[in-house]
Amino acid sequence: MQAKPLIHACHSPLQNLSRKSLTFYETKRPTLSLLTPYFHTSVSPLTACIFTPIYHQNHFVTACTTSSQELVGQNPEAASENDNALVSLSKKDEEALEVYKREEMGNQSLWNQMKEIVEFTGPATGLWICGPLMSLIDTAVIGQGSSIELAALGPGTILCDGMSYVFMFLSIATANIIATSIAKEDKNEVQHQISILLFVALTCGFLMLLFTKLFGSWALTAFAGAKNVQILPSANTYVQIRGLAWPAVLVGWVTQSASLGMKDSWGPLKALAIASAVNGIGDIILCSFLGYGIAGAAWATMVSQVIAAYMMIQTLNKKGYNAFAISIPSLNELLTIFGLAAPLFVMMISKVAFFSLIMYFATSMGTYTAAAHQVMIQTFFTCTVWGEPLSQTAQSFMPGFLYGINRSLAKARMLQKSLTIIGAILGLALAIVGTSIPWLFPNIFTPDLNIIQEMHKVLVPYFMALVVTPCILCFEGALLAGRDLKFVSMSMSGCFSLGALILLVGTSRGYGLACCWFTLLGFQLARFFLSLQRLLSPRGILFSENLSQYKLEKLKAA
């Protein structure tokens, strides 16, 4: 849905009007999309009508002007005064419009607000789903050929996807910095920020490529354990091939986040959709027809990631920026980039470490157990990313209600209520669909009955963990929007520590894969109740009038 431009050309000149006749004409109040960015249009120097929202009268009013001579009856001084007045109003109009849109979202009915949220999160869902979908495609194709290679995908994908997830802080910092620079309407500043972020991404990418080449085999050996020596060659082949794409992966993340900071989600979505299609076709051709096995899957994924990065670069170039230009950042700029996402870095490290630990214990239980866990965890990740746009929505629109000019905790609570309802419905739907696939159609992933039997042992905790995950994400998104960063990072690290202890004790007593998945369920439930309790607390962001406890800085773009 697009917001109609608020500047329209007049269709007929206004002849012989005195300056007093330049008053405001009432018009019908237009319908605005509350989740769609305001589109700027240029004002004609000769003829323009400017609509200015006047909220206390509950309608829009219009000021019309044509060329100077027509407006004021050959009075150039009056025309000049009028032009200056209109120019001085423009910035106030834009600020007022943003306030209006935030107010309208809070004033909507619950049902209409939920509809707007769903419309906003639609394209963003595709961005989150493409990554896990690539790994799931690898899992499905490889599982049809070899149980050993399917088991090898476990440590291989965790090492590749897990390490890349650690660098999500770079993506978050990019979206924040670019959106803030665009708000200043300084294109040169935007270009500079893109250039230094691309330098950071390339540097990190080449360092990760070097780490993979030098220490990839060692990391896999330490991860898989002595009991799984047979899967190490296949896993190392997979990691070494996918490691070639590290620079492209991080550059793609920076360019994708820059586009999102410019409020463009369709460009990155198209790039990732094409990349996923290339990955799927490549898997089928290289693995099923040419028999390259796990190496073919790695090549297909690597090539698709390079294609996605190139398309995202081209998307930025089409907007008038040079995504091939890089600049070396200063020390202060580096500190700003990493300082923006420091608590989120702790949060993501804790999540990656927990799921890596689960994969470590599952892999140590043997080939069949490792293969079963690989299928279940990739299906789980593919389902849970559908809840990520709820977190994104909370971070985008909650700050206006918490810290905006017209602060309203009641409207913030209403938005949170809408997100929670959507999260609960989405969680139940994902749990039903996500559980039915490995339960009723396990042959999609593997024909091995031993692996299928292990998969069915963990369906109950798998189902329950999926139910609560979307609500967890919208709760944590609200906490991030409220700048309760210390609590988010501390609670996540605490859940990791407790979960690691339970895993260590449970697996040492021989409880098997079920122990891993019930621990994962406990990890999710702990996150659910801790974040919910924090939101409902009288001192929480949705109820407390005291904002100083969160050490607020100047509000930046979410």
DADAQUI-V318270 format. One line per field, one symbol per residue. phi: phi as a letter, one per 40 degrees, with the letter a starting at -180 (. if undefined). psi: psi as a letter, one per 40 degrees, with the letter a starting at -180 (. if undefined). burial: I if it has 24 or more other C-alpha atoms within 12 Angstrom, else O. Layout:
phi: ???
psi: ???
burial: ???
//
This chain:
phi: .bccdcbbcccacbcfbcccccccbcbccccbccbbccccbcccccaabbcbcbcccgacbbbbabcdcccbggbcccccdccccccccccccccccccdcccccccccdcccccccccccdcccccccccccccccdccccccbacccccccdcccccccccccdccdcccccdcccccccccfbccccccccccccccccccccccccccccbcccccccccgccbccccdcccdccccccccddcccccccccccccccgbbcccccccccccccccccdcccccccgcgccccccccccccccccccccccccccgbbcccbbcccccccccccccbdccccccccccccccccccccccchccccccccccccccccccccccdcccccccbcdcccbccbcaccccccccccccccccccccccccccccccccbccccacccccccccccbccccccccdccdcdccccccccccgcccccccccccccccccccdccccccgcgcccccccccccccccccccccccccdccccbcccccccfcbccbcc
psi: hihiiehihieiihifhiddegahhhihhihiheehihhhiihhedhihhhhhhdeefiiihhiiaiddddeffgdddddddddddddddddddddddddddddddeiidddddddddddecdddddddddddddddddddddedhdddddddcddddddddddddeddddddddddddddddefgddddddddddddddddddddddddddddedddddddddidefddedddddddddddddeddddddddddddddddefheddddddddddddddddddddddddefebddddddddddddddddddddddddeeeigeehiihiiddddddddddfddddddddddddddddddddddeeiddddddddddddddddddeeedddddddddedddddeadghhddddddddddddddddddddddddddddddddfdeddiehdddddddededddddddddedddddddddddddeffddddddddddddddddddddddddefeadddddddddddddddddddddddeideidedhehedeefhahhih.
burial: OOOOIIIOIOOOOIOOIOIOOIOOOOOOOOOIIIIIIIOOOOIOOOIIIIIIIOOOOOOIIIIIIIIIIIIIOOOOOIIOOIIOOIOOOIOOIIOIIIIIIIIIIIOOOIOOIIIIIIOIIIIIIIIIIIIIIIIIIIIIIIIIIIIIIIIIIIIIIIIIIIIIIIIIIIIIIIIIIIIIIIIOOOOOOIIIIIIIIIIIIIIIIOOIIOOIIOOIIOIIIOIIIOOIIOIIIIIIIIIIIIIIIIIIIIIIIIIIIIIIIIIIIIIIIIIIIIIIIIIIIIIIOIIIOOOIIIIIIIIIIIIIIIIIIIIIIIIIOOOOIIIIOOOOOOOOOIOOIIOIIIIIIIIIIIIIIIIIIIIIIIIIIIIIIIIIIIIIIIIIIIIIIIIIIIIIIIIIIIIIIIIIOOOIIOIIIIIIIIIIIIIIOIIIIIIIIIIOIIIOOIIIIIIIOOIIOIIIIIIIIIIIIIIIIIIIIIIIIIIIIIIIIIIIIIIIIOIIOOIIOIIIOOIOOOOIIIIIIIIIIIIIIIIIOIIIOIIOOOOIIIOIOOOOOIOOOOOIII
//
